[in-house]
Amino acid sequence: MDYEDIELQVKLLVFGAIEILSGAIILVLGIFLGSMQGIFNFFGDFSFFTFYTGYPIWGPVSFIVTGSSSIAAGRIPRRSLIFVRIGRYLVSAVITVVGVVLLSVNLFLTNEWLKNCPLSGSPELCHYMGTSNNGLMSLMLIFTSLELVITLSTTVICEAAHCIHWAGYFV
């Protein structure tokens, strides 16, 4: 193995670790969002659009699986793992774009809901629910955008031909 192969291997490991960590953070934020959804249902018709789509669960799980396959491809460079990783990165890119759209729509809907808050008797509660939702959604949007950047940069860094050529040494 030469220096370029070791550098590619390290990049795969680092990007995989970052994907797993950001996926875990999005998952924790999604679980927190789900618990807040249950609490806020006692106070009115406030709902988190993104929670009902399931994105806070299936999105991060996909990122964790993709990061794990990247680490596996970095540790054990086999042709089959490279093909699986490339496919997972394409799926991950689609999921991140869907996640960015869902989170952006949720932020827009929350702001519209706050203009005509049905809990007008308690403006503090409306403000708290809106700020909590916007904060969680913004954090999820930041980490989902990070996932998109990692997915695209890893795909560009490790082109299919280069990775397959690299894995050919170990088959």
C-alpha positions as CSV (number, residue, x, y, z in Angstrom):
1,M,0.0,0.0,0.0
2,D,1.3,3.4,-0.9
3,Y,0.7,6.8,0.7
4,E,-2.5,7.5,-1.4
5,D,-4.1,4.3,-0.3
6,I,-3.5,4.9,3.3
7,E,-4.8,8.5,3.0
8,L,-8.0,7.2,1.3
9,Q,-8.4,4.6,4.0
10,V,-8.1,7.2,6.8
11,K,-10.6,9.5,5.0
12,L,-13.1,6.7,4.8
13,L,-12.7,6.0,8.5
14,V,-12.9,9.6,9.5
15,F,-16.0,10.4,7.3
16,G,-17.6,7.2,8.6
17,A,-17.1,8.2,12.2
18,I,-18.5,11.7,11.6
19,E,-21.5,10.2,9.9
20,I,-22.2,7.9,12.8
21,L,-21.9,10.7,15.3
22,S,-24.1,13.1,13.5
23,G,-26.6,10.4,12.8
24,A,-26.7,9.6,16.5
25,I,-27.2,13.3,17.4
26,I,-30.1,13.6,14.9
27,L,-31.6,10.4,16.4
28,V,-31.4,11.8,19.9
29,L,-32.9,15.1,18.8
30,G,-35.6,13.2,17.1
31,I,-36.4,11.2,20.2
32,F,-36.5,14.4,22.2
33,L,-38.8,15.9,19.5
34,G,-41.1,12.9,19.9
35,S,-41.3,13.3,23.7
36,M,-42.0,17.0,23.3
37,Q,-44.8,16.1,20.8
38,G,-46.5,14.1,23.4
39,I,-46.2,16.8,26.0
40,F,-47.5,19.6,23.7
41,N,-50.5,17.5,22.6
42,F,-52.0,18.1,26.0
43,F,-52.0,21.9,25.3
44,G,-53.6,22.1,21.9
45,D,-53.2,21.1,18.2
46,F,-49.5,21.8,17.9
47,S,-47.7,19.2,15.9
48,F,-44.3,18.6,14.6
49,F,-44.7,17.9,10.9
50,T,-41.3,16.2,10.6
51,F,-42.0,13.8,13.5
52,Y,-45.0,12.4,11.7
53,T,-43.0,11.7,8.5
54,G,-40.6,9.5,10.6
55,Y,-37.5,11.3,9.4
56,P,-36.1,11.7,12.9
57,I,-35.8,7.9,13.0
58,W,-35.2,6.5,9.5
59,G,-32.9,9.3,8.5
60,P,-30.4,8.9,11.3
61,V,-30.5,5.1,11.1
62,S,-29.6,5.4,7.4
63,F,-26.7,7.7,8.2
64,I,-25.4,5.4,10.9
65,V,-25.6,2.4,8.5
66,T,-23.8,4.4,5.8
67,G,-21.1,5.5,8.2
68,S,-20.7,2.0,9.4
69,S,-20.2,0.7,5.9
70,S,-17.7,3.5,5.2
71,I,-15.7,2.4,8.3
72,A,-16.0,-1.3,7.1
73,A,-14.8,-0.3,3.7
74,G,-11.9,1.6,5.2
75,R,-10.8,-1.2,7.5
76,I,-11.4,-4.1,5.2
77,P,-11.1,-2.9,1.6
78,R,-13.0,-5.5,-0.5
79,R,-14.6,-4.9,-3.8
80,S,-18.0,-6.0,-2.6
81,L,-17.9,-3.5,0.3
82,I,-16.9,-0.7,-2.0
83,F,-19.9,-1.4,-4.3
84,V,-22.2,-1.5,-1.2
85,R,-20.8,1.7,0.2
86,I,-21.2,3.5,-3.1
87,G,-24.9,2.4,-3.3
88,R,-25.5,3.4,0.3
89,Y,-23.9,6.8,-0.3
90,L,-26.3,7.4,-3.2
91,V,-29.3,6.4,-1.0
92,S,-27.9,8.6,1.8
93,A,-27.6,11.6,-0.5
94,V,-31.3,11.2,-1.5
95,I,-32.3,10.8,2.2
96,T,-30.4,13.9,3.2
97,V,-32.0,16.0,0.5
98,V,-35.5,14.7,1.6
99,G,-34.5,15.5,5.2
100,V,-33.5,19.1,4.3
101,V,-36.8,19.6,2.5
102,L,-38.9,18.1,5.4
103,L,-37.0,20.1,8.1
104,S,-37.3,23.3,6.0
105,V,-41.1,22.8,5.5
106,N,-41.5,22.1,9.2
107,L,-39.7,25.4,10.1
108,F,-42.0,27.3,7.7
109,L,-45.1,25.6,9.0
110,T,-44.1,26.4,12.6
111,N,-43.7,30.0,11.9
112,E,-47.1,30.2,10.1
113,W,-48.7,28.4,13.1
114,L,-47.2,30.8,15.5
115,K,-48.8,33.8,13.7
116,N,-52.2,32.4,14.6
117,C,-51.4,30.5,17.7
118,P,-54.6,28.7,18.9
119,L,-53.3,29.0,22.5
120,S,-53.8,32.7,22.4
121,G,-54.7,32.6,26.1
122,S,-51.2,31.5,26.8
123,P,-48.7,33.4,24.6
124,E,-45.8,32.2,26.7
125,L,-46.6,28.6,25.9
126,C,-46.9,29.4,22.2
127,H,-43.5,31.1,22.3
128,Y,-41.9,28.2,24.2
129,M,-43.3,25.6,21.8
130,G,-42.3,27.6,18.8
131,T,-38.8,28.3,20.0
132,S,-38.3,24.7,21.1
133,N,-39.5,23.4,17.8
134,N,-37.4,25.8,15.8
135,G,-34.3,25.1,17.9
136,L,-34.6,21.3,17.4
137,M,-35.4,21.6,13.8
138,S,-32.5,24.0,13.2
139,L,-30.0,21.6,14.9
140,M,-31.4,18.7,12.9
141,L,-31.1,20.8,9.7
142,I,-27.5,21.6,10.5
143,F,-26.5,18.0,11.1
144,T,-28.5,16.8,8.1
145,S,-26.7,19.4,6.0
146,L,-23.4,18.1,7.4
147,E,-24.4,14.6,6.3
148,L,-25.1,15.9,2.8
149,V,-21.7,17.5,2.7
150,I,-19.9,14.4,3.9
151,T,-21.9,12.2,1.5
152,L,-21.1,14.3,-1.5
153,S,-17.4,14.9,-0.5
154,T,-16.8,11.2,0.1
155,T,-18.4,10.2,-3.2
156,V,-16.2,12.8,-5.0
157,I,-13.0,11.9,-3.1
158,C,-13.5,8.2,-3.6
159,E,-14.6,7.9,-7.2
160,A,-15.9,4.5,-8.1
161,A,-13.0,3.7,-10.4
162,H,-10.4,4.7,-7.8
163,C,-12.0,2.8,-5.0
164,I,-12.5,-0.3,-7.0
165,H,-8.9,-0.1,-8.2
166,W,-7.8,0.4,-4.6
167,A,-9.9,-2.5,-3.4
168,G,-8.5,-4.7,-6.2
169,Y,-5.2,-4.9,-4.2
170,F,-6.9,-6.8,-1.4
171,V,-9.2,-9.2,-3.2
